């Protein structure tokens, strides 16, 4: 007997990817950390089999000031988690952690990309 994750997971709300990205820029990255925590918490709520500690994901992201590898790994893994949440919601899993990482180097577009992919999960639940 399988459980339909789509009906048992809490509903979320779509957010504007552009606003998410702009808030990240305007707050000099502070909003990015808050948003990053929330996204990792949301994907775990969508699919409880997703293994993530949202706080540690943010810590890994902030370690970029001291260590080079942890933020890159965290960004890629978050993209994979969003793809897993997409699968759990029954939508096409088209989020790529690699693309998310590359976009981090292009005007910091990772939040815009990831939020647009996460919105597909919320759109399916409407």
Number of C-alpha atoms within 10 A of each C-alpha: 3 4 7 11 17 19 11 11 18 12 15 17 11 16 14 12 20 15 13 21 22 18 17 21 16 10 10 10 15 13 17 22 17 13 19 22 18 15 20 24 17 21 27 21 18 24 22 14 12 18 11 16 13 19 16 13 22 21 16 19 22 15 14 13 8 8 11 12 12 16 20 20 16 20 26 17 20 25 25 20 25 29 24 23 29 26 17 22 23 16 15 14 19 15 22 19 23 16 16 25 22 15 17 16 10 10 9 18 22 24 25 20 21 25 22 18 23 26 18 19 28 16 13 12 16 9
